[in-house]
Amino acid sequence: MEFLMIICSLFICSLISYFFNMVFQKRNQHCYMLGYECFKAADDRKLDTDACLKVVLRNKNLGLEQYRFLLKTIVSSGLGEETYGPRNVLDGREEFPSENDALSEMDEIMFGTLDCLFKKTGVSPSEIDILVVDVSLFSPSPSLTSRIINRYKMRENIKSFNLSGMGCSASMVAIDLVQRLFKTYKNQLAIVVSTESIARHWYCGKEKSMMLSNCLFRSGGCSVLLTNKTKLKDRSLFKLNCAVRTNIGYDDEAYGCCMQVEDQEGYQGFLLTKNLTKAAGKAFAGNLKILLPKILPVWELLRYAISTLGRTTLKLGQNPRSLNLNLKCGVDHFCLHPGGRAVIDGLGKSLGLNEYDLEPSRMALHRFGNTSAGGLWYVLSYMEAKKRLKKGDKIFMISLGAGFMCNNSVWEVMKDGLEESRVWEDCIDVYPRKDLLNPYAEKYSWINDECLNFVRLDWKTLYQSM
């Protein structure tokens, strides 16, 4: 009997120990966001219609067909006149960029956002335990993480990671990496820097599928401060509830729809094929299968299961609206990657979102363009500047990128009164804008039902006068 009591006591102690270990471990697996800062370039870096025209006319490889395609794309892209371009492009050196052009571009974005982030949060660079930098198209040696460590004289035992080639969804890859590290390392502070190198990757050829990137991608980026310290919970802005990554690189069409290549004349650029939409849909669908059970209430999933069974049994039409999942049962705000007007329209239609839901992404695209991995944070900043967020709200972040990948996450707002305007401070009052058509058409062309044509424009004369 005494032996049995000892065994029972040991068993009970083991259960208690296991319980406390699980609770303690779970507490240290949280991922809180203490702050974030988006990059905003100087006004002389704006690519307005006049600046864009000069860049277009400098490309001697273009013919009338390419000009029409470019202008039609620019007009309907959803980008406004206040997006920012790299310095070397505005100075006319896009065809022969130097290593210093790229490094200067990265330094301005990384150090500019980090300086503000450290100042606003009161966190010292020496306190950072984890550093992740994601830039897809530029990977110098020493790495960009080493460049930051050297600039801020960070600790020698910092865990640093430099991600490249991950496309527009790289920021969510970096966030997921930090979250996984938090499960192993306790009481950590982490920095994620997300941006893209535009300076050395401006396409100067004439292939239409590669010219699209010049019309959409712009300079920008963001630095984010994360922690799993429970004592800093009250200071946090958001908490990461879940993150799901999907990569369908096994599919040849998906793998090749978004790729950095050289054209037949040797000009390097970023290829965007017609298979992009199909690949995005496939990756997004696969991601949702894993993510939705994590964010939707059980009763909504049960309703969907029953309705789907009924649809199959009754052989109803495909995708009737009354049988769609209601994502708003588990999500309050939608932060879609501002990759382009078609991307936003497609995701909005797939998810059954209204214009209020799509407004932050549309306005971020209009004001800042497609800033690649940094784009989602401009959308989040717009929501904050418009005072949309309140404590307990759930934010669904959706990102798509080369690979082909779909990386999504859900954040929870941790406090009321998130009203900081950040990069929107000087223009938030004029948004949302109803007319998002680029004024290129008003100055240099007119639009008919099918295409954009030129009016009284002698291109050779214009080029020679520049």
C-alpha positions in Angstrom: 0.0 0.0 0.0 2.8 2.4 0.9 4.6 1.6 -2.4 1.4 2.3 -4.3 1.0 5.6 -2.5 4.5 6.5 -3.5 3.8 5.6 -7.1 0.6 7.6 -7.1 2.4 10.6 -5.6 5.1 10.5 -8.2 2.5 10.2 -10.9 0.6 13.2 -9.6 3.8 15.2 -9.3 4.6 14.3 -12.9 1.2 15.5 -14.0 1.6 18.7 -12.1 5.1 19.2 -13.5 3.9 18.5 -17.0 1.0 20.9 -16.6 3.1 23.7 -15.4 5.7 23.1 -18.1 3.0 23.2 -20.8 1.6 26.4 -19.4 5.0 28.0 -19.1 6.1 26.8 -22.5 2.9 28.2 -24.1 3.4 31.5 -22.4 6.8 31.8 -24.0 5.4 30.9 -27.4 3.5 34.1 -27.8 4.6 36.5 -30.5 3.8 40.2 -29.7 4.5 43.2 -32.0 5.8 46.2 -30.0 6.1 48.5 -33.0 6.7 48.9 -36.7 7.9 51.7 -39.0 7.4 52.0 -42.7 9.8 53.8 -45.0 8.9 57.0 -46.7 11.3 58.5 -49.2 12.0 62.2 -49.8 9.7 64.1 -52.1 12.3 64.4 -54.9 12.0 60.6 -55.3 8.4 60.7 -56.4 7.6 59.1 -59.7 4.9 61.4 -61.0 3.6 61.3 -64.6 6.3 63.6 -65.9 9.1 61.6 -64.3 7.6 58.4 -65.5 7.4 59.7 -69.1 11.1 60.6 -69.0 12.0 57.1 -67.8 9.9 55.5 -70.5 11.3 57.7 -73.3 14.9 56.9 -72.3 14.4 53.3 -73.2 15.5 53.3 -76.9 14.4 49.6 -77.3 10.7 50.5 -77.2 8.5 50.8 -80.2 5.0 52.2 -80.6 3.4 48.9 -79.5 5.5 48.8 -76.3 4.7 52.5 -75.6 0.9 51.8 -75.9 1.2 48.7 -73.7 3.2 50.6 -71.0 0.9 53.6 -70.9 -2.2 51.4 -70.8 -0.7 49.5 -67.9 0.3 52.5 -66.0 -3.1 54.2 -66.3 -5.0 51.2 -65.1 -2.4 50.0 -62.5 -4.0 51.6 -59.5 -0.8 53.6 -58.7 -1.0 57.3 -58.2 1.5 60.1 -58.8 3.2 60.0 -55.3 4.9 56.6 -55.3 8.7 56.6 -54.9 11.4 55.3 -57.2 15.1 54.6 -56.7 17.6 57.4 -57.0 19.5 56.0 -59.9 16.4 55.6 -62.0 15.3 59.2 -61.4 18.8 60.3 -62.2 18.8 58.4 -65.5 21.2 55.7 -64.6 18.8 52.7 -64.6 20.6 50.9 -67.5 24.0 50.7 -65.8 23.4 50.7 -62.0 26.3 50.2 -59.6 26.6 48.1 -56.4 26.7 51.4 -54.5 23.3 52.3 -55.9 21.8 49.1 -54.4 23.6 49.5 -51.1 22.6 53.1 -50.8 19.0 52.2 -51.4 19.1 49.5 -48.8 20.8 51.7 -46.2 18.3 54.4 -46.6 15.4 52.1 -46.1 16.8 49.8 -43.4 18.6 52.4 -41.2 15.8 55.0 -41.7 13.1 52.7 -40.4 15.3 51.1 -37.7 16.3 54.5 -36.3 12.7 55.5 -35.9 11.7 52.1 -34.4 14.4 52.2 -31.8 13.6 55.8 -30.9 9.8 55.3 -30.6 9.9 52.0 -28.6 12.8 52.9 -26.4 14.5 49.5 -27.2 18.3 49.6 -27.6 19.9 47.8 -30.5 22.1 45.9 -28.0 18.9 44.3 -26.6 18.0 42.6 -29.9 18.4 38.8 -29.8 17.1 37.9 -33.3 17.5 39.8 -36.6 15.9 38.8 -39.9 16.2 40.7 -43.1 14.3 39.7 -46.2 15.3 41.2 -49.6 14.6 39.0 -52.6 16.7 40.4 -55.4 19.9 41.6 -53.6 22.2 39.5 -51.5 25.6 41.2 -51.0 28.6 39.9 -49.0 28.8 40.7 -46.1 25.1 40.2 -45.7 22.5 42.9 -45.1 22.1 41.6 -41.6 25.8 42.0 -41.0 25.5 45.5 -42.3 22.8 46.3 -39.7 24.8 44.6 -36.9 27.9 46.7 -37.8 25.9 49.9 -38.0 24.2 49.5 -34.6 27.1 47.5 -32.9 24.7 44.7 -31.9 25.8 41.8 -29.6 28.1 39.1 -30.9 25.6 36.3 -30.0 22.7 37.7 -31.9 20.9 35.2 -34.1 20.8 36.7 -37.6 19.1 35.4 -40.8 19.3 36.8 -44.3 16.4 35.7 -46.6 16.5 36.1 -50.4 14.5 35.0 -53.3 11.2 34.8 -51.3 9.3 37.4 -53.3 6.5 39.7 -52.1 5.4 37.3 -49.3 8.9 37.3 -47.7 7.8 39.4 -44.7 5.4 36.7 -43.6 8.1 34.1 -44.0 10.3 36.2 -41.7 7.5 36.6 -39.1 6.9 32.8 -39.2 10.6 32.2 -38.7 10.7 34.5 -35.6 7.6 32.8 -34.2 9.2 29.4 -34.5 12.4 30.6 -32.8 10.3 32.1 -30.0 9.1 28.5 -29.2 12.7 27.5 -28.5 14.2 30.7 -27.0 12.6 32.5 -24.1 12.4 36.2 -23.4 13.6 37.4 -26.8 13.4 40.6 -28.8 13.4 40.3 -32.6 13.7 42.6 -35.5 12.3 41.9 -39.0 13.3 44.2 -41.8 11.3 43.7 -45.1 12.1 45.5 -48.3 13.1 45.0 -51.9 16.0 46.2 -54.1 14.6 48.2 -57.1 17.8 50.2 -58.0 19.6 47.3 -59.7 16.6 45.6 -61.2 14.9 48.2 -63.4 14.1 46.4 -66.7 15.4 48.2 -69.8 14.2 45.8 -72.5 11.0 45.5 -74.5 9.4 42.2 -73.4 5.9 43.1 -72.2 5.7 40.4 -69.6 8.9 41.8 -68.0 7.9 45.5 -68.4 5.1 45.0 -66.0 7.4 45.1 -63.0 8.5 48.7 -63.8 4.8 49.8 -63.7 4.1 48.2 -60.4 7.1 48.0 -58.1 8.2 51.0 -56.1 10.7 51.8 -53.3 9.5 51.0 -49.8 10.0 48.8 -46.8 9.3 48.3 -43.1 11.0 47.3 -39.8 9.0 45.4 -37.2 9.9 44.8 -33.5 8.6 41.5 -32.0 8.9 39.8 -28.6 7.8 36.8 -26.6 8.3 38.5 -23.3 5.1 38.3 -21.4 6.0 41.3 -19.2 5.9 43.4 -22.4 2.4 42.2 -23.3 0.8 45.5 -22.1 3.1 47.5 -24.4 2.3 45.5 -27.5 0.2 46.7 -30.4 -0.7 43.3 -31.8 -0.4 39.6 -31.0 0.2 36.9 -33.7 -2.5 34.3 -33.4 -1.4 32.0 -36.2 0.6 31.9 -39.4 0.4 29.4 -42.3 2.8 29.1 -45.2 2.1 27.3 -48.5 4.6 26.6 -51.3 3.5 25.0 -54.5 6.9 25.1 -56.2 6.4 21.5 -57.2 4.0 22.8 -59.9 6.1 23.8 -63.0 3.6 26.4 -64.1 3.4 28.0 -60.7 7.2 27.8 -60.3 7.8 29.7 -63.6 5.0 32.3 -63.4 7.0 34.8 -61.4 10.7 34.7 -62.0 13.9 36.7 -62.5 15.3 36.1 -65.9 17.2 37.6 -68.9 15.4 38.4 -72.2 16.9 37.5 -75.6 18.9 40.7 -75.7 20.5 40.1 -72.3 18.4 42.6 -70.2 17.7 41.3 -66.8 14.2 41.7 -65.4 11.3 40.1 -63.5 9.0 37.9 -65.6 5.3 37.9 -64.8 3.3 35.3 -66.9 -0.4 34.8 -67.5 -0.2 31.7 -65.2 0.3 34.0 -62.2 -3.5 34.3 -61.4 -3.9 30.5 -61.6 -0.9 29.9 -59.4 -2.1 32.4 -56.8 -5.5 30.8 -56.7 -4.1 27.3 -56.2 -1.7 28.4 -53.5 -4.3 30.5 -51.7 -6.8 27.7 -51.7 -4.3 25.3 -50.2 -3.4 27.8 -47.5 -7.0 28.4 -46.5 -7.6 24.7 -46.0 -5.1 24.8 -43.2 -5.8 28.3 -41.9 -9.6 28.5 -41.7 -10.0 25.8 -39.0 -7.7 27.9 -36.9 -9.6 31.2 -37.2 -13.3 30.4 -37.8 -15.7 29.3 -35.0 -16.8 25.7 -35.0 -20.4 26.5 -35.8 -19.4 28.3 -39.0 -17.3 25.4 -40.1 -20.2 23.0 -39.3 -22.6 25.1 -41.3 -20.3 25.2 -44.3 -19.8 21.4 -44.1 -23.5 20.8 -44.0 -24.2 23.2 -46.8 -21.4 21.7 -48.9 -22.9 18.2 -48.4 -26.3 19.6 -49.4 -25.0 21.2 -52.5 -23.4 17.9 -53.5 -26.5 15.9 -52.8 -28.9 18.4 -54.5 -26.4 19.1 -57.4 -26.8 22.8 -56.9 -24.8 25.3 -59.0 -21.2 26.0 -58.3 -20.2 28.4 -55.6 -23.6 29.9 -54.7 -23.1 33.0 -52.5 -25.4 31.6 -49.8 -23.1 28.6 -49.2 -19.8 30.5 -49.0 -17.8 30.6 -45.8 -18.4 33.8 -43.8 -14.9 34.8 -43.0 -16.1 37.8 -41.0 -17.2 35.4 -38.3 -13.5 35.1 -37.3 -11.9 38.1 -38.9 -12.6 41.9 -38.6 -10.1 43.4 -41.1 -8.5 42.2 -44.3 -4.9 43.2 -45.0 -4.3 42.1 -48.7 -1.0 42.4 -50.3 -1.1 45.5 -52.6 0.5 43.8 -55.5 -1.6 45.4 -58.1 -5.2 46.2 -59.0 -5.8 42.7 -60.4 -4.4 41.0 -57.3 -6.7 43.0 -55.0 -9.8 42.5 -57.2 -9.1 38.8 -57.5 -8.6 38.3 -53.7 -11.6 40.5 -52.9 -13.9 38.5 -55.2 -12.7 35.1 -53.9 -13.3 36.1 -50.3 -16.6 38.0 -50.9 -15.2 41.3 -49.6 -16.8 44.7 -50.1 -15.1 48.0 -51.0 -14.7 48.9 -47.3 -12.7 45.8 -46.8 -10.5 46.4 -49.9 -10.0 50.2 -49.3 -6.8 49.9 -47.2 -5.1 47.8 -49.9 -6.3 50.0 -52.8 -5.2 53.2 -51.1 -1.8 51.7 -50.1 -1.2 50.7 -53.7 -2.3 54.1 -55.0 0.0 56.1 -52.6 3.1 53.8 -52.3 2.7 51.2 -55.1 3.8 47.6 -54.8 6.6 47.8 -52.3 7.0 44.0 -52.4 7.5 42.4 -49.0 7.0 45.7 -47.2 3.5 46.3 -48.7 1.4 44.7 -46.1 2.6 47.1 -43.4 1.5 50.1 -45.4 -1.9 48.6 -45.5 -1.9 48.0 -41.8 -0.7 51.6 -41.2 -3.6 52.9 -43.2 -6.1 51.0 -41.0 -4.4 52.5 -38.0 -4.4 56.0 -39.4 -8.1 55.7 -40.2 -8.8 54.6 -36.6 -10.4 51.4 -37.7 -8.7 49.2 -35.1 -9.9 48.4 -31.6 -8.9 46.0 -28.9 -9.7 42.4 -29.7 -10.1 42.9 -33.5 -8.6 40.2 -35.7 -6.6 41.2 -38.8 -6.1 38.7 -41.7 -2.9 39.3 -43.6 -2.7 37.7 -47.0 0.6 37.7 -49.0 1.5 36.1 -52.3 5.0 35.7 -53.8 7.4 33.9 -56.1 7.9 30.3 -55.6 4.9 30.1 -55.8 4.0 30.9 -52.3 1.0 32.0 -50.2 1.9 33.0 -46.7 -0.9 34.3 -44.4 -1.3 35.3 -40.8 -3.9 36.5 -38.3 -3.1 39.2 -35.8 -5.1 40.4 -32.8 -5.2 44.0 -31.7 -4.0 44.3 -28.2 -5.1 47.9 -27.2 -7.6 50.6 -28.1 -6.5 54.0 -29.5 -4.2 52.8 -32.3 -4.4 56.0 -34.2 -0.8 56.8 -35.3 -0.7 58.1 -38.9 3.0 57.1 -39.5 3.7 57.4 -43.2 0.2 58.6 -43.9 0.4 61.7 -41.8 0.6 64.3 -44.6 -2.1 62.7 -46.8 -4.6 60.6 -44.8 -7.2 63.3 -44.9 -7.5 63.1 -48.7 -8.0 59.3 -48.6 -10.0 57.3 -49.6 -9.9 58.6 -53.2 -12.7 57.6 -55.5 -10.9 58.1 -58.8 -7.8 55.8 -58.8 -7.1 56.2 -62.5 -3.5 57.4 -63.1 -3.5 60.9 -64.8 -1.1 59.7 -67.4 -4.0 59.5 -69.9 -5.0 63.1 -69.4 -1.6 64.4 -70.3 -0.3 62.0 -73.0 -3.1 60.0 -74.4 -6.8 59.2 -74.6 -8.6 55.9 -73.9 -11.1 54.2 -76.2 -13.0 51.0 -75.6 -10.1 48.7 -76.3 -6.7 50.4 -76.0 -4.8 53.5 -75.2 -3.7 55.5 -78.2 -1.3 58.4 -78.6 -2.5 61.9 -79.6 -0.3 64.4 -81.4 2.9 63.0 -79.8 6.2 63.0 -81.7 8.2 60.6 -79.5 11.5 61.2 -81.3 11.2 65.0 -80.9 10.3 64.6 -77.2 13.3 62.3 -76.6 15.7 64.6 -78.3 14.5 67.6 -76.3 15.1 65.8 -72.9 
